[in-house]
Amino acid sequence: MATTIGQVGSGLDINSIVSALVDAEVAPKKNSIDRRELGLKAELSALGELKSTLSGLSTALTDLSDGTAFDLLSIQSPAAVSVTQTGSPSVGEYGIQVNSLATSQVLASGGTAFSSTSTTVGTGTLSISVGAPAYVSGQTSGAYTGFTPHSNKSATITVDSSNNTVSGIRNAVNAANIGVTASIILDGDGVRLLFTADDSGADNVISISTDDTGDSSGTSPNTDSDGLSQLAYHYDSLSGSFVGNMTEARSSSDAAFTVNGLSLTSSSNTIANLVDGLDFTLKETTTSEQTVTVERDSVAIEAKVQSFVDSYNAYQSKLDSLTDYTVSGALAGDSTARRIQSAVRAATTQPNQIAGNTYSTLRELGIEADQYGKLSLTSATFQSALSANFEDVRELLGGVGVPTGSSIVQDYTDSSGIADGLITLIDTYINTSDGMIVSREDRIGTSISDLADDRLAIDARMLSLEERYIRQFTAMDNLVGRLQGTSDFLSGQMDALKAAANR
């Protein structure tokens, strides 16, 4: 309160009195709101923690639900071949022999090496393409008798005073981005330009024709060994001859190999889905057939199941702490928490009958619950079930598998497995707009907003009380002041009368 009153008439500290009166009336209500808000926020935080652990449990169930946890493989491959799993391949052994690797063509500038990277080569244009060659029967490299450029792998590069050096041409070719990489190598005391096809394979060779405006020889300026024509390497359809002023340092070729005795070729050393679900990368040639072994990785599969068990126990521990009466858990006695606990426990322990399946409960797979609701996994029991009835274990957790179209790959998204049921149940709590936890959070949020409105109402009430009490005490103080003035006047008159009587 800005005004100080009560210092003239009554002499009382009216400000303190008004403040005490207002606090006495308002403080209990404010404290009640504060306690209520604190409780609601604690409850909201507890629900967030519970939702987080349920989300973690749902995530841990995903690979079991869709069956991908059971696609985990142990792949043993020789040094000559690397194998990457990309799908759901069949387990087994594959014999592979690498007879030759795929290579990409390399052209080197011929004749005398350039003295330095700043040496001027010539001016004009370079027309560079990558495409498929045609060779004389029996030949697979060198001069070709025909050429078909690939789409989007051609460019005409202008060479002028700004880029007519060895390094300038290298940079211009690389900037064209047509599947040819230019580089410079040291050759004795000089340097040479190298043009390398980015893609390997017999159908990827380089064609370079020139329009050599800087050639002063006067004869065959686009095919001789002067100026830009030093870099010519192409089939001239007009003359029916091959111009090879550059040297083929390495020819392009396909990889040649056998898989289980079947002879195959590939333009690349990396072959996607060579075996359904497996990518092979050929790294070196072999003198005999090497074995690639594909086995189920039962240890990795068990680790996925153990991750589910650990996540379930983390959820159970969190729920226990939040509902613990002895430590005043934020959800102690909460009906929502009890219903969630009961439903999740039932979905985990109740039988799941699938026609023709050897198993119906997690316990038969070695996953058991103790008296506190925590799960444990017995490795020996799980591995025994996995070995004896692999598909039944997968089906119990991930549901019935059905072929995806014409593929032999199974789709385990029919939601009939135990993991499917748990994920669906958890989703109704943590994701859907009308789920238990989400709905509860919304109600608590509304209640906290209402408390904010109540707090504003109390503040308004405080101001109103202060104004009323100040008016009342100001009136009292003024009255006391007037009475005090009257008293002082009367006292003065009495004193005057006494003095007159004594004279």
Sequence and secondary structure as in RCSB ss.txt:
>XXXX:A:sequence
MATTIGQVGSGLDINSIVSALVDAEVAPKKNSIDRRELGLKAELSALGELKSTLSGLSTALTDLSDGTAFDLLSI
QSPAAVSVTQTGSPSVGEYGIQVNSLATSQVLASGGTAFSSTSTTVGTGTLSISVGAPAYVSGQTSGAYTGFTPH
SNKSATITVDSSNNTVSGIRNAVNAANIGVTASIILDGDGVRLLFTADDSGADNVISISTDDTGDSSGTSPNTDS
DGLSQLAYHYDSLSGSFVGNMTEARSSSDAAFTVNGLSLTSSSNTIANLVDGLDFTLKETTTSEQTVTVERDSVA
IEAKVQSFVDSYNAYQSKLDSLTDYTVSGALAGDSTARRIQSAVRAATTQPNQIAGNTYSTLRELGIEADQYGKL
SLTSATFQSALSANFEDVRELLGGVGVPTGSSIVQDYTDSSGIADGLITLIDTYINTSDGMIVSREDRIGTSISD
LADDRLAIDARMLSLEERYIRQFTAMDNLVGRLQGTSDFLSGQMDALKAAANR
>XXXX:A:secstr
     SSSSS   HHHHHHHHHHHHHHHHHHHHHHHHHHHHHHHHHHHHHHHHHHHHHHHHHHHHSSGGGG EEE
E  TTEEEEE S    EEEEEEEEE  B  EEEE SS BSSTT B   EEEEEEEEEEE  TT  SSS SEEEEE
EEEEEEEEE TTT BHHHHHHHHHHH SSEEEEEEEETTEEEEEEEESS STT EEEEEEEETT  S S TTTSS
SGGGGG EEEETTTTEEEE EEEEE  B EEEEETTEEEEESSSEEEEEETTEEEEE S  SS EEEEEEE HHH
HHHHHHHHHHHHHHHHHHHHHHT GGGT TTTT HHHHHHHHHHHHHHHS    TT S  SGGGGTEEE TTS E
EE HHHHHHHHHH HHHHHHHHH   EE TT S EE  SS SHHHHHHHHHHHHHTSTTSHHHHHHHHHHHHHHH
HHHHHHHHHHHHHHHHHHHHHHHHHHHHHHHHHHHHHHHHHHHHHHHHHHHT 
